[in-house]
Amino acid sequence: MREFGELLVELSALFFVFRHNICMEEVMPYTIRQMLKEEAEEIFNWGKREGWNCGLHDWDIMYDINPKGYLVGVLDGKVIGCIAAVHYEGKYSHLALLMVEPEYRGRGYGLALWKHALNYLNEEVGVDRIGLDAVLEREKDYQNWGFRSYYKIFGYTYKVAKKFTRPYPSIDERHFADIAEYDLKIFKVNRASFLHDYIFKTEAKTAVAYEGNRLVGFTVARPCWRGYKACPIFADTTEVAKGLLESVLADLPGQMVTIEVPEPNKEAMRLPQDFDMKPWHPTVRMYTSDKYQQDIRYIYSNTTRVVG
């Protein structure tokens, strides 16, 4: 039989190892910092795993809106989570891209990112309104954080199986000042810099509509991991919106095209019927205040779930 003293020595050694491992974990903290531009593309691509359908250039175009709003969580030198807290003019922000690598979920790392982003927006930037698009099963969770539900957004897809003609021309630089002004009327905060890159720095298919010298609508169909998204479609009337969509469909034979329609615009909700589009799961648009209310009457397809 082994001596009792020998057992005590072994138990003391095991306790030292156990205590040492705990201390090692404590000196490798979880930290949150700004996402680097060279990390952005890979991190945005995590969305593929989640079943999202982001634009091919979203990581580049959207990151540049305000880089300080893109945050990552780092554990033991490895990026394991992210969140986007972009804002326009320090007034309005749209939260998105909250993700944690699967093997690190359920440990509070995502919650820490979430709290950090809210603190950044509320305390450092001082925005007046924060928005987000929530899946329906998470709606109550966000309500507990002070977000209120405003409306549902319904996605529709259409595979371009017939030939369309273009009622309206593509956007070029001479149209841009009018587009920025029109967008401001609807979106309520200035996002001209983002729009310019969104239109001209991707392989987007675009269309713009005028009545005389007055702009009455525009759309941008950006390339995504799967097909294209015609987001936004902003227009004065359903007929203009329909013509804008037809114009970009004319350039996308055989492609899958998605639109994202706000439910309160009843005229917009009829648009998918004209193209025999197939519905997919809705989300709910949520905000923290009533400031900078977008004018839903003109929105036939929202911009993106990343930037509002």
C-alpha positions as MATLAB code, in Angstrom:
seq = 'MREFGELLVELSALFFVFRHNICMEEVMPYTIRQMLKEEAEEIFNWGKREGWNCGLHDWDIMYDINPKGYLVGVLDGKVIGCIAAVHYEGKYSHLALLMVEPEYRGRGYGLALWKHALNYLNEEVGVDRIGLDAVLEREKDYQNWGFRSYYKIFGYTYKVAKKFTRPYPSIDERHFADIAEYDLKIFKVNRASFLHDYIFKTEAKTAVAYEGNRLVGFTVARPCWRGYKACPIFADTTEVAKGLLESVLADLPGQMVTIEVPEPNKEAMRLPQDFDMKPWHPTVRMYTSDKYQQDIRYIYSNTTRVVG';
ca = [
       0.000    0.000    0.000;
       1.287    3.441   -0.855;
       2.279    5.700    1.991;
      -0.193    8.447    2.974;
       2.585   10.998    2.594;
       3.116   10.065   -1.047;
      -0.584   10.581   -1.762;
      -0.458   14.038   -0.173;
       2.470   14.980   -2.417;
       0.599   13.861   -5.549;
      -2.583   15.662   -4.519;
      -0.604   18.841   -3.859;
       0.968   18.594   -7.327;
      -2.431   18.119   -8.989;
      -3.837   21.120   -7.112;
      -0.888   23.237   -8.294;
      -1.518   22.258  -11.925;
      -5.245   22.976  -11.587;
      -4.595   26.365   -9.977;
      -1.925   27.201  -12.582;
      -4.324   26.466  -15.454;
      -6.957   28.742  -13.944;
      -4.400   31.539  -13.611;
      -3.297   31.057  -17.218;
      -6.886   31.492  -18.376;
      -7.235   34.639  -16.286;
      -4.239   36.297  -17.941;
      -5.672   35.670  -21.428;
      -8.692   38.014  -21.271;
     -11.430   38.536  -23.808;
     -10.931   41.929  -25.432;
     -12.990   44.039  -27.842;
     -11.388   46.293  -30.429;
     -12.027   47.916  -33.799;
     -12.126   45.520  -36.719;
      -9.214   45.989  -39.110;
      -9.953   46.528  -42.795;
      -7.824   43.526  -43.725;
     -10.013   41.356  -41.446;
     -13.339   42.598  -42.767;
     -13.827   40.367  -45.809;
     -13.175   37.135  -43.923;
     -15.407   38.168  -41.017;
     -18.267   39.231  -43.291;
     -17.997   35.802  -44.888;
     -19.017   34.221  -41.586;
     -22.503   35.269  -42.638;
     -22.536   32.535  -45.281;
     -22.445   29.997  -42.479;
     -25.474   31.695  -40.916;
     -27.409   31.441  -44.170;
     -27.261   35.171  -44.885;
     -26.883   36.584  -48.390;
     -24.660   39.643  -48.110;
     -23.298   41.600  -51.050;
     -19.956   40.619  -52.521;
     -18.534   44.054  -51.703;
     -20.402   44.794  -48.460;
     -17.282   44.202  -46.383;
     -15.512   46.993  -48.270;
     -18.284   49.516  -48.979;
     -20.040   49.284  -45.621;
     -16.901   49.145  -43.516;
     -15.906   52.549  -44.865;
     -19.081   54.259  -43.594;
     -17.365   54.569  -40.212;
     -14.695   51.982  -39.397;
     -14.835   52.609  -35.636;
     -18.301   51.078  -35.627;
     -17.009   47.671  -36.699;
     -15.952   45.736  -33.611;
     -14.438   42.328  -32.981;
     -14.109   40.191  -29.877;
     -10.675   38.614  -29.433;
      -9.893   35.643  -27.184;
      -6.324   34.409  -26.767;
      -5.310   36.350  -29.886;
      -8.094   34.875  -32.033;
     -11.044   36.851  -33.427;
     -14.132   34.915  -32.306;
     -16.953   37.453  -32.651;
     -18.055   40.656  -34.346;
     -20.740   43.332  -34.485;
     -21.408   46.324  -36.761;
     -22.539   49.577  -35.160;
     -22.391   51.942  -38.127;
     -23.871   55.417  -37.857;
     -24.699   58.350  -40.103;
     -23.820   61.901  -39.024;
     -23.742   60.751  -35.392;
     -27.557   60.720  -35.503;
     -28.774   57.295  -36.600;
     -27.166   53.892  -36.266;
     -28.095   50.452  -37.534;
     -26.841   47.441  -35.564;
     -26.037   44.261  -37.471;
     -23.602   41.381  -37.971;
     -23.648   40.187  -34.366;
     -21.901   36.819  -34.678;
     -19.794   34.538  -32.499;
     -17.915   31.520  -33.797;
     -20.014   28.415  -33.025;
     -17.593   26.790  -30.578;
     -17.556   29.923  -28.384;
     -21.288   30.526  -28.120;
     -23.192   30.475  -24.862;
     -20.312   31.938  -22.823;
     -21.242   35.637  -22.845;
     -18.854   36.775  -25.578;
     -21.684   37.941  -27.850;
     -23.375   39.762  -24.976;
     -20.144   41.598  -24.234;
     -19.924   42.723  -27.881;
     -23.543   43.844  -27.793;
     -23.062   45.913  -24.631;
     -19.858   47.431  -25.988;
     -21.583   48.470  -29.227;
     -24.510   50.061  -27.383;
     -22.154   51.929  -25.083;
     -20.147   53.160  -28.084;
     -23.271   54.443  -29.838;
     -25.015   55.931  -26.803;
     -22.087   57.296  -24.803;
     -19.265   57.935  -27.268;
     -21.210   58.895  -30.418;
     -24.483   60.015  -28.799;
     -26.842   58.850  -31.550;
     -30.542   59.733  -31.320;
     -31.874   56.509  -32.788;
     -30.657   52.924  -33.157;
     -32.286   50.445  -35.506;
     -31.914   46.765  -36.291;
     -33.617   43.959  -38.193;
     -34.458   41.016  -35.941;
     -35.536   37.498  -36.744;
     -38.974   36.972  -35.240;
     -37.809   34.544  -32.554;
     -35.441   37.196  -31.140;
     -37.941   40.064  -31.123;
     -38.716   39.859  -27.396;
     -35.016   39.727  -26.531;
     -34.424   43.070  -28.227;
     -37.550   44.546  -26.655;
     -35.948   43.839  -23.286;
     -33.080   46.116  -24.377;
     -35.411   49.025  -25.144;
     -36.088   48.390  -28.847;
     -39.634   48.716  -30.116;
     -41.098   46.805  -33.058;
     -42.194   49.048  -35.939;
     -42.921   46.797  -38.918;
     -42.089   43.546  -40.649;
     -39.911   43.290  -43.740;
     -40.759   40.506  -46.179;
     -38.173   39.101  -48.544;
     -39.124   37.881  -52.018;
     -37.014   36.179  -54.663;
     -37.452   35.800  -58.396;
     -35.385   33.876  -60.904;
     -35.332   35.941  -64.081;
     -36.869   33.484  -66.516;
     -38.159   35.853  -69.196;
     -36.842   38.770  -71.184;
     -37.409   42.272  -69.850;
     -36.848   45.628  -71.508;
     -35.519   48.734  -69.796;
     -38.020   51.532  -69.165;
     -35.347   53.547  -67.345;
     -31.606   54.189  -67.873;
     -28.747   53.197  -65.576;
     -27.478   55.682  -62.999;
     -24.451   57.753  -63.898;
     -22.583   60.533  -62.116;
     -24.790   63.312  -63.484;
     -27.755   61.787  -61.599;
     -26.023   61.449  -58.263;
     -26.787   64.821  -56.663;
     -30.501   64.256  -57.327;
     -30.283   60.718  -55.926;
     -28.582   61.891  -52.727;
     -31.258   64.557  -52.243;
     -34.071   62.078  -52.935;
     -32.560   59.534  -50.539;
     -32.265   62.152  -47.791;
     -35.975   62.946  -48.169;
     -36.792   59.286  -47.481;
     -34.003   58.061  -45.187;
     -33.871   61.332  -43.153;
     -30.106   61.290  -42.513;
     -27.360   61.957  -45.034;
     -25.675   58.834  -46.395;
     -24.442   60.242  -49.712;
     -20.888   58.931  -49.311;
     -22.115   55.374  -48.744;
     -24.566   55.584  -51.647;
     -21.900   56.798  -54.039;
     -19.649   53.827  -53.326;
     -22.628   51.449  -53.262;
     -23.628   52.526  -56.776;
     -20.307   53.116  -58.486;
     -17.764   50.830  -56.769;
     -19.512   47.513  -57.348;
     -20.849   45.630  -60.365;
     -24.348   46.795  -59.418;
     -27.153   47.052  -61.953;
     -28.975   50.347  -61.501;
     -31.905   52.378  -62.794;
     -33.106   55.942  -62.279;
     -36.477   57.497  -63.165;
     -37.304   61.111  -63.958;
     -40.489   62.963  -64.770;
     -39.254   66.006  -66.622;
     -36.380   67.316  -64.534;
     -37.657   65.783  -61.292;
     -36.236   62.482  -60.030;
     -39.058   60.100  -59.030;
     -37.158   56.940  -58.127;
     -34.005   54.847  -58.266;
     -32.806   51.326  -57.542;
     -29.510   49.522  -57.048;
     -29.253   45.747  -57.558;
     -25.953   44.697  -55.991;
     -24.264   41.330  -56.571;
     -24.513   38.981  -53.589;
     -23.250   35.523  -52.683;
     -26.447   34.212  -54.250;
     -27.762   36.295  -57.138;
     -28.545   39.995  -56.709;
     -30.526   42.146  -54.285;
     -32.547   45.058  -55.667;
     -32.160   47.021  -52.461;
     -33.145   49.800  -52.303;
     -36.077   50.483  -54.586;
     -37.227   54.007  -53.721;
     -40.010   55.435  -55.874;
     -42.890   57.919  -55.931;
     -45.398   55.371  -57.252;
     -45.906   51.663  -57.772;
     -45.658   52.081  -61.529;
     -42.271   53.749  -61.216;
     -41.090   51.051  -58.790;
     -42.217   48.361  -61.215;
     -40.359   50.025  -64.085;
     -37.197   50.345  -61.994;
     -37.296   46.660  -61.114;
     -37.938   45.679  -64.729;
     -34.933   47.774  -65.759;
     -32.467   45.879  -63.573;
     -34.092   42.513  -64.362;
     -33.405   43.245  -68.026;
     -29.687   43.116  -67.200;
     -29.885   39.926  -65.101;
     -31.231   37.037  -67.223;
     -31.161   33.737  -65.356;
     -30.162   35.380  -62.054;
     -31.940   35.093  -58.719;
     -33.073   38.566  -57.647;
     -34.273   39.470  -54.136;
     -36.242   42.438  -52.827;
     -37.037   43.272  -49.174;
     -40.428   44.940  -48.782;
     -41.659   46.898  -45.720;
     -45.130   45.654  -44.779;
     -46.687   49.080  -44.001;
     -46.303   50.127  -47.643;
     -49.321   48.254  -48.989;
     -48.578   49.336  -52.550;
     -45.082   47.888  -52.247;
     -46.489   44.609  -50.929;
     -48.300   44.211  -54.274;
     -45.092   44.532  -56.283;
     -43.940   40.895  -55.793;
     -47.243   39.647  -57.202;
     -46.538   41.374  -60.515;
     -43.358   39.320  -60.898;
     -44.560   36.056  -59.344;
     -41.901   36.322  -56.649;
     -41.507   33.664  -53.956;
     -41.619   34.757  -50.294;
     -39.100   33.818  -47.641;
     -38.901   34.432  -43.904;
     -39.670   37.959  -42.636;
     -37.741   40.044  -40.140;
     -38.979   42.827  -37.902;
     -37.555   46.359  -38.028;
     -36.977   47.705  -34.512;
     -35.905   51.128  -33.217;
     -35.079   52.798  -29.921;
     -36.891   56.073  -30.679;
     -39.214   57.808  -33.136;
     -36.590   60.235  -34.442;
     -35.582   60.182  -38.121;
     -38.590   58.135  -39.173;
     -38.040   56.910  -42.714;
     -40.828   57.736  -45.145;
     -42.209   54.266  -45.853;
     -44.488   55.562  -48.622;
     -41.501   55.678  -50.985;
     -39.781   52.445  -49.909;
     -40.549   49.472  -52.158;
     -37.428   47.595  -51.043;
     -35.212   48.437  -48.067;
     -31.499   49.097  -48.533;
     -29.747   46.366  -46.541;
     -30.028   44.683  -43.175;
     -26.539   45.915  -42.342;
     -26.910   49.670  -42.821;
     -30.664   50.291  -42.601;
];
